[in-house]
Amino acid sequence: MRAVVVGGGIAGVSAAHALSRKSVDGVSIEVTLVEAEKVLAHHTTGRSAAQLILNYGAGPIRALTRASLDFLHHPPDRLVDHPILEPRDVLTVAAAEQGESVERYLTEGRAANPEIREITVAEARELFPPLRLDRVARAILEPDSYDIDVAGLHQAFVRGLRANGGTIRLSAPVVGLERRSTDWVVTLADGERLTVDVVVNAAGAWGDVVAERAGIPPVDLQPMRRTAFMTPSRYGDSSGWPLVADVDHNWYVKPDGRRFLCSPADEQPSEPCDAKPEEIDVAMAIDRINAATTLDIRHVASSWAGLRTFTADRSMVIGPEPAEPSFIWCVGQGGTGIQTSPAAGHLVADLVADGAPGANFDGVELDLAGLLPDRFRLSPHHPQV
Ligand SMILES: Cc1cc2nc3c(=O)[nH]c(=O)nc-3n(C[C@H](O)[C@H](O)[C@H](O)COP(=O)(O)OP(=O)(O)OC[C@H]3O[C@@H](n4cnc5c(N)ncnc54)[C@H](O)[C@@H]3O)c2cc1C
């Protein structure tokens, strides 16, 4: 079997690696990954906050995060030379008027991570000294959270793909996808044509664009811009401090050595594009973070934005298109595409090679229907093809 994976972000490389480990009828799957840009991970994957949080995302996403933990904690030796995860707790804080959100967070959060607990504001300030006691009334600690070495993880999938004989094509945008009897003919911008049996759509914000090129109806992906910036720390080495976030997702701050990564946690609808930060969003983050902390942010060392791409139900779309099962979706990664990538890749490969989730999902309550594209084909707004 020959497969082409469209997109060289974390979704594409994890799916390509997992596929390259599979065989069908005793024959290995031949995998080619095609990426439009001249480097991999140029778009959303290279712009994340690199955090793993168990209590994050829709139900099926939480299951994918759980199913990714084994790979992330114990990646195969030959693929990495240092750990992918380093512990970093998450501290969620709230003002007095955000009590309802705190209760909801605690109830929902404990289902995903039983370690989640409320701590006193004084304890919170010991963990994160810049908290303003006059603005923070409650605090929740989420241990069992981690920094992710995103570049190391992405590279691990690339190494594994290459070691299994897979091919990567850069500066190779897919401009056409044509179904011919049992094959797909994939046309690249330079006119070259690849003939394959299976197409995996891991094109991130461009997922619906790629589907349309294949004559497949969209799943109505909505890319949302999120802004981030770095500011120097006045506190010396704060690298061991937790990530601190507002309970209603209005801002977050993540220590990064002698700097802080800051974000207004914005979600601005966007077309698929090379997202750029807007000054107003950076200013909004500074206002909100300076109000809740004594970080006293005045200087922005660098800023960027990336597109977090969601479906209407904010779960991912992973699996075969019902009317065209050789077209496999792997999109809608939203704000969790890094932490779920090992399991998302395995699921793509399992569904292609075996038609069902495999051993990586043993003991994980995976709501497959909440991931399959079929759910977008049953409503009157999404007629069957
Ligand atoms: C500020 C911010 C913070 C985040 N923090 C976290 C976090 O802490 N933890 C976490 O898990 N996630 C986080 N995320 C989300 C995470 O980054 C994304 O979910 C993930 O990177 C999406 O990966 P992807 O491969 O789907 O998309 P992308 O990385 O965008 O890759 C898609 C690729 O497809 C290519 N492509 C598109 N069209 C074509 C075509 N026609 N032909 C060939 N190639 C094509 C594009 O060039 C692109 O390289 C964050 C995102 C942002 C913006």
The ligand as an SDF file (V2000), in Angstrom:
LIG
                    3D

 53 58  0  0  0  0  0  0  0  0999 V2000
   -0.0110   30.0300   20.8210 C   0  0  0  0  0  0  0  0  0  0  0  0
   -0.3380   28.5430   20.7400 C   0  0  0  0  0  0  0  0  0  0  0  0
   -0.1470   27.7330   21.8550 C   0  0  0  0  0  0  0  0  0  0  0  0
   -0.3810   26.3540   21.7890 C   0  0  0  0  0  0  0  0  0  0  0  0
   -0.0790   25.5850   22.8750 N   0  0  0  0  0  0  0  0  0  0  0  0
   -0.2300   24.2410   22.7990 C   0  0  0  0  0  0  0  0  0  0  0  0
    0.1460   23.4240   23.8970 C   0  0  0  0  0  0  0  0  0  0  0  0
    0.6380   23.9190   24.9140 O   0  0  0  0  0  0  0  0  0  0  0  0
   -0.0240   22.0680   23.7970 N   0  0  0  0  0  0  0  0  0  0  0  0
   -0.5460   21.4990   22.6540 C   0  0  0  0  0  0  0  0  0  0  0  0
   -0.6930   20.2670   22.6050 O   0  0  0  0  0  0  0  0  0  0  0  0
   -0.9100   22.2630   21.5870 N   0  0  0  0  0  0  0  0  0  0  0  0
   -0.7650   23.6110   21.6350 C   0  0  0  0  0  0  0  0  0  0  0  0
   -1.1190   24.3890   20.5800 N   0  0  0  0  0  0  0  0  0  0  0  0
   -1.8000   23.7570   19.4410 C   0  0  0  0  0  0  0  0  0  0  0  0
   -0.8320   23.0000   18.5370 C   0  0  0  0  0  0  0  0  0  0  0  0
    0.2620   23.8330   18.2080 O   0  0  0  0  0  0  0  0  0  0  0  0
   -1.5960   22.5580   17.2780 C   0  0  0  0  0  0  0  0  0  0  0  0
   -2.7430   21.7990   17.6620 O   0  0  0  0  0  0  0  0  0  0  0  0
   -0.7490   21.7000   16.3550 C   0  0  0  0  0  0  0  0  0  0  0  0
    0.5030   22.2720   16.1320 O   0  0  0  0  0  0  0  0  0  0  0  0
   -1.4520   21.5040   15.0110 C   0  0  0  0  0  0  0  0  0  0  0  0
   -0.6010   20.7250   14.1990 O   0  0  0  0  0  0  0  0  0  0  0  0
   -0.9540   20.4140   12.7000 P   0  0  0  0  0  0  0  0  0  0  0  0
    0.0950   19.5110   12.1900 O   0  0  0  0  0  0  0  0  0  0  0  0
   -2.3800   20.0040   12.6100 O   0  0  0  0  0  0  0  0  0  0  0  0
   -0.9080   21.8550   11.9510 O   0  0  0  0  0  0  0  0  0  0  0  0
    0.3420   22.6450   11.3440 P   0  0  0  0  0  0  0  0  0  0  0  0
    1.5040   22.6100   12.2470 O   0  0  0  0  0  0  0  0  0  0  0  0
   -0.1680   23.9940   10.9590 O   0  0  0  0  0  0  0  0  0  0  0  0
    0.7270   21.7970   10.0710 O   0  0  0  0  0  0  0  0  0  0  0  0
   -0.0810   21.7470    8.9140 C   0  0  0  0  0  0  0  0  0  0  0  0
    0.8750   21.7260    7.7300 C   0  0  0  0  0  0  0  0  0  0  0  0
    0.1640   21.4410    6.5250 O   0  0  0  0  0  0  0  0  0  0  0  0
    0.8210   22.1140    5.4830 C   0  0  0  0  0  0  0  0  0  0  0  0
   -0.0610   22.2120    4.3280 N   0  0  0  0  0  0  0  0  0  0  0  0
   -1.2250   22.8910    4.2420 C   0  0  0  0  0  0  0  0  0  0  0  0
   -1.7500   22.7630    2.9960 N   0  0  0  0  0  0  0  0  0  0  0  0
   -0.9040   21.9790    2.2860 C   0  0  0  0  0  0  0  0  0  0  0  0
   -0.8930   21.5050    0.9490 C   0  0  0  0  0  0  0  0  0  0  0  0
   -1.8620   21.7980    0.0700 N   0  0  0  0  0  0  0  0  0  0  0  0
    0.1490   20.7290    0.5460 N   0  0  0  0  0  0  0  0  0  0  0  0
    1.1520   20.4010    1.4220 C   0  0  0  0  0  0  0  0  0  0  0  0
    1.1960   20.8420    2.7080 N   0  0  0  0  0  0  0  0  0  0  0  0
    0.1690   21.6250    3.1340 C   0  0  0  0  0  0  0  0  0  0  0  0
    1.1570   23.4610    6.1020 C   0  0  0  0  0  0  0  0  0  0  0  0
    2.1850   24.1380    5.3870 O   0  0  0  0  0  0  0  0  0  0  0  0
    1.5580   23.0680    7.5100 C   0  0  0  0  0  0  0  0  0  0  0  0
    2.9690   22.8930    7.6440 O   0  0  0  0  0  0  0  0  0  0  0  0
   -0.8820   25.7730   20.5800 C   0  0  0  0  0  0  0  0  0  0  0  0
   -1.0760   26.5880   19.4640 C   0  0  0  0  0  0  0  0  0  0  0  0
   -0.7930   27.9460   19.5360 C   0  0  0  0  0  0  0  0  0  0  0  0
   -0.9770   28.7940   18.2940 C   0  0  0  0  0  0  0  0  0  0  0  0
  1  2  1  0
  2  3  1  0
  2 52  2  0
  3  4  2  0
  4  5  1  0
  4 50  1  0
  5  6  2  0
  6  7  1  0
  6 13  1  0
  7  8  2  0
  7  9  1  0
  9 10  1  0
 10 11  2  0
 10 12  1  0
 12 13  2  0
 13 14  1  0
 14 15  1  0
 14 50  1  0
 15 16  1  0
 16 17  1  0
 16 18  1  0
 18 19  1  0
 18 20  1  0
 20 21  1  0
 20 22  1  0
 22 23  1  0
 23 24  1  0
 24 25  2  0
 24 26  1  0
 24 27  1  0
 27 28  1  0
 28 29  2  0
 28 30  1  0
 28 31  1  0
 31 32  1  0
 32 33  1  0
 33 34  1  0
 33 48  1  0
 34 35  1  0
 35 36  1  0
 35 46  1  0
 36 37  1  0
 36 45  1  0
 37 38  2  0
 38 39  1  0
 39 40  1  0
 39 45  2  0
 40 41  1  0
 40 42  2  0
 42 43  1  0
 43 44  2  0
 44 45  1  0
 46 47  1  0
 46 48  1  0
 48 49  1  0
 50 51  2  0
 51 52  1  0
 52 53  1  0
M  END
$$$$
